[in-house]
Amino acid sequence: MPEVLFAGPAGRLEGRYSPGKSPTAPIALILHPHPQHGGTMNNKVVYGLFSAFAERDFATMRFNFRGVGRSQGAYDRGEGELSDAAGALDWLQTINPNARSVWVAGFSFGAWIGMQLLMRRPEIESFISVAPPANMLDFNFLAPCPASGQIIHGGADEIVPEPFVAKLVNKLSSQRGVTIDYRVIPDATHFFTSNLPQLTQYVEDYLDMALYQRPASMAGAA
């Protein structure tokens, strides 16, 4: 899992990159939680997402937004962080010019950034959003949502109450051609501290379904 440093819009960005084995390996970009609340690319949920994609032969990268770790720059209210994510995707596509598809995944603030990136980059085929902060940040830009994907949330989330995310899911699911695989882990808090194995299993099931047309386990589905 080599460390990488690449040019971002506000200076150098620090990441961890796992190349795919196939020359046409799909790309996955993983985005971390809020930089001002301790979010980094080493967050356990982010690492779990990274591992799930990398184990399935995605060319996978997680990175620190500006001002986090060794990444240069300073927090920019989401605008700069979206530019960072776009720059990271550019880097991944340059390294993997023959990638057969592109995915984005994010946790909390990273889910919000990831879904904005989804709107701006039509090559993104699908997404995974964990604990999107639908009560704090505006998701109205998803009109229409350009791709199907998975959303996972904690039923005991103390920061983002589940009904706010259920409302977002219902809005997206009502759009033509969009299917949301919505999974609620009943006793999970916002950080999934005691529920990482179940979270990871849902992600792995969804990826296997998408990649290999295997039916995902329905246990615990909302």
C-alpha positions as CSV (number, residue, x, y, z in Angstrom):
1,M,0.0,0.0,0.0
2,P,2.4,2.7,-1.2
3,E,2.2,6.3,0.0
4,V,1.6,8.7,-2.8
5,L,2.0,12.5,-3.0
6,F,0.3,14.3,-5.8
7,A,-0.5,17.8,-6.9
8,G,-3.8,19.2,-5.7
9,P,-5.4,22.6,-6.3
10,A,-4.0,24.0,-3.1
11,G,-0.7,22.2,-3.0
12,R,0.5,18.7,-2.4
13,L,-2.0,16.0,-1.2
14,E,-1.1,12.9,0.7
15,G,-2.6,9.5,-0.1
16,R,-2.4,5.8,0.1
17,Y,-2.8,3.9,-3.2
18,S,-3.3,0.2,-3.9
19,P,-3.0,-0.6,-7.7
20,G,-5.2,-3.1,-9.4
21,K,-3.7,-6.2,-10.8
22,S,-5.5,-5.9,-14.1
23,P,-4.6,-3.2,-16.7
24,T,-8.4,-2.5,-16.9
25,A,-9.0,-2.6,-13.1
26,P,-11.8,-0.2,-12.1
27,I,-11.0,2.9,-10.0
28,A,-12.3,3.6,-6.5
29,L,-11.7,6.9,-4.6
30,I,-12.4,6.9,-0.9
31,L,-13.2,10.1,1.0
32,H,-12.8,10.7,4.7
33,P,-14.9,12.5,7.4
34,H,-14.9,16.2,8.3
35,P,-11.3,17.6,8.5
36,Q,-12.3,19.9,11.4
37,H,-13.6,17.0,13.6
38,G,-10.7,14.7,13.4
39,G,-11.4,13.1,10.0
40,T,-8.5,11.6,8.2
41,M,-7.8,8.9,5.6
42,N,-6.8,6.6,8.5
43,N,-10.4,6.6,9.9
44,K,-11.4,3.0,10.5
45,V,-14.5,3.2,8.3
46,V,-12.5,4.8,5.5
47,Y,-9.9,2.0,5.9
48,G,-12.7,-0.6,5.8
49,L,-14.0,0.9,2.6
50,F,-10.5,1.0,1.1
51,S,-9.9,-2.6,1.9
52,A,-13.2,-3.8,0.5
53,F,-12.4,-2.2,-2.9
54,A,-8.7,-3.1,-3.0
55,E,-9.4,-6.8,-2.2
56,R,-11.7,-6.8,-5.3
57,D,-8.9,-5.6,-7.6
58,F,-9.9,-2.0,-7.8
59,A,-7.2,0.6,-8.2
60,T,-8.0,2.2,-4.9
61,M,-6.9,5.4,-3.2
62,R,-7.8,7.2,0.0
63,F,-6.2,10.6,0.7
64,N,-6.2,13.4,3.2
65,F,-8.1,16.6,2.2
66,R,-6.2,19.9,2.3
67,G,-4.8,20.8,5.7
68,V,-5.0,17.2,7.0
69,G,-1.8,15.2,7.8
70,R,0.8,16.0,5.2
71,S,-1.6,17.5,2.7
72,Q,-1.0,21.2,2.2
73,G,-3.6,24.0,2.3
74,A,-6.4,24.8,4.8
75,Y,-10.0,23.7,5.3
76,D,-12.2,25.4,2.7
77,R,-15.9,24.7,3.8
78,G,-16.3,21.8,1.3
79,E,-15.6,23.8,-1.8
80,G,-11.9,23.2,-1.8
81,E,-12.3,19.7,-0.6
82,L,-14.5,18.9,-3.6
83,S,-11.7,20.3,-5.8
84,D,-9.2,18.0,-3.9
85,A,-11.4,15.0,-4.7
86,A,-11.6,16.0,-8.4
87,G,-7.8,16.3,-8.4
88,A,-7.4,12.9,-6.8
89,L,-9.7,11.4,-9.4
90,D,-7.7,13.0,-12.1
91,W,-4.5,11.5,-10.7
92,L,-6.1,8.0,-10.5
93,Q,-7.4,8.3,-14.1
94,T,-3.9,9.3,-15.3
95,I,-2.3,6.3,-13.6
96,N,-5.1,4.0,-14.8
97,P,-6.1,5.2,-18.3
98,N,-7.8,1.9,-19.2
99,A,-9.9,1.6,-16.1
100,R,-13.2,0.0,-17.1
101,S,-15.3,1.9,-14.5
102,V,-15.1,4.5,-11.7
103,W,-16.6,4.4,-8.2
104,V,-16.6,6.8,-5.3
105,A,-17.1,6.1,-1.6
106,G,-17.2,8.3,1.4
107,F,-18.0,8.5,5.1
108,S,-20.0,11.3,6.7
109,F,-18.6,14.6,5.3
110,G,-16.7,12.5,2.7
111,A,-20.1,11.0,1.6
112,W,-21.3,14.6,0.9
113,I,-18.2,15.4,-1.1
114,G,-18.4,12.1,-2.9
115,M,-22.0,12.7,-4.0
116,Q,-21.1,16.1,-5.3
117,L,-18.3,14.6,-7.3
118,L,-20.8,12.1,-8.7
119,M,-22.8,15.0,-10.1
120,R,-19.7,16.6,-11.7
121,R,-18.0,13.5,-13.2
122,P,-20.3,11.5,-15.5
123,E,-17.7,8.7,-15.7
124,I,-18.6,7.7,-12.1
125,E,-20.6,4.5,-12.4
126,S,-21.7,4.0,-8.8
127,F,-21.2,5.2,-5.2
128,I,-21.2,4.0,-1.6
129,S,-22.2,6.6,1.0
130,V,-21.8,5.8,4.8
131,A,-23.7,8.0,7.2
132,P,-24.3,11.0,4.9
133,P,-25.0,14.1,7.1
134,A,-28.4,14.8,5.6
135,N,-29.5,16.8,8.5
136,M,-26.5,19.2,8.4
137,L,-25.6,19.6,4.8
138,D,-27.6,20.2,1.6
139,F,-28.1,17.2,-0.7
140,N,-30.6,19.0,-3.0
141,F,-28.0,19.0,-5.7
142,L,-28.9,15.3,-6.4
143,A,-31.7,16.3,-8.8
144,P,-31.5,14.1,-10.6
145,C,-29.1,11.6,-9.1
146,P,-27.0,10.3,-12.0
147,A,-26.3,6.8,-10.7
148,S,-27.5,4.1,-8.4
149,G,-25.5,3.2,-5.3
150,Q,-25.5,2.1,-1.7
151,I,-26.2,4.1,1.5
152,I,-25.5,2.7,4.9
153,H,-26.5,4.3,8.2
154,G,-26.7,3.6,11.9
155,G,-30.1,3.3,13.5
156,A,-28.6,4.8,16.7
157,D,-26.7,7.6,15.0
158,E,-26.5,10.4,17.6
159,I,-25.2,13.0,15.1
160,V,-27.3,12.3,12.0
161,P,-30.7,10.8,13.1
162,E,-31.7,8.0,10.7
163,P,-35.0,9.6,9.6
164,F,-33.1,12.3,7.8
165,V,-31.2,9.8,5.7
166,A,-34.3,7.7,5.1
167,K,-35.9,10.9,3.6
168,L,-32.9,11.3,1.3
169,V,-33.0,7.7,0.3
170,N,-36.7,7.9,-0.5
171,K,-36.1,11.1,-2.6
172,L,-33.3,9.4,-4.6
173,S,-35.2,6.1,-5.0
174,S,-38.2,7.9,-6.5
175,Q,-36.0,9.1,-9.4
176,R,-36.3,7.2,-12.7
177,G,-33.6,4.6,-13.2
178,V,-32.0,5.0,-9.7
179,T,-31.9,2.2,-7.2
180,I,-30.5,2.7,-3.7
181,D,-29.4,-0.3,-1.6
182,Y,-30.2,1.2,1.8
183,R,-28.9,-0.7,4.8
184,V,-29.6,0.3,8.4
185,I,-27.5,-1.2,11.2
186,P,-30.0,-0.8,14.1
187,D,-27.6,-0.3,17.0
188,A,-24.8,1.5,15.2
189,T,-23.8,5.0,16.2
190,H,-22.3,7.6,13.7
191,F,-18.8,6.1,13.9
192,F,-19.9,2.4,13.8
193,T,-17.5,1.8,16.7
194,S,-18.9,-1.7,17.5
195,N,-20.3,-2.4,14.1
196,L,-17.4,-2.3,11.7
197,P,-17.6,-5.9,10.7
198,Q,-21.3,-5.6,9.7
199,L,-20.7,-2.4,7.9
200,T,-17.9,-4.0,5.9
201,Q,-20.0,-7.0,5.1
202,Y,-22.7,-4.8,3.6
203,V,-20.1,-3.0,1.5
204,E,-18.6,-6.3,0.3
205,D,-22.0,-7.8,-0.5
206,Y,-22.9,-4.8,-2.6
207,L,-19.6,-4.8,-4.5
208,D,-19.9,-8.5,-5.2
209,M,-23.4,-8.1,-6.4
210,A,-22.4,-5.2,-8.7
211,L,-19.2,-6.9,-10.0
212,Y,-20.2,-10.6,-10.1
213,Q,-24.0,-10.4,-10.2
214,R,-24.2,-12.2,-6.9
215,P,-27.3,-11.5,-4.8
216,A,-26.5,-9.4,-1.8
217,S,-27.6,-10.6,1.6
218,M,-30.8,-9.0,2.7
219,A,-30.2,-9.5,6.4
220,G,-30.7,-6.2,8.2
221,A,-31.9,-4.3,5.1
222,A,-34.1,-1.3,5.8
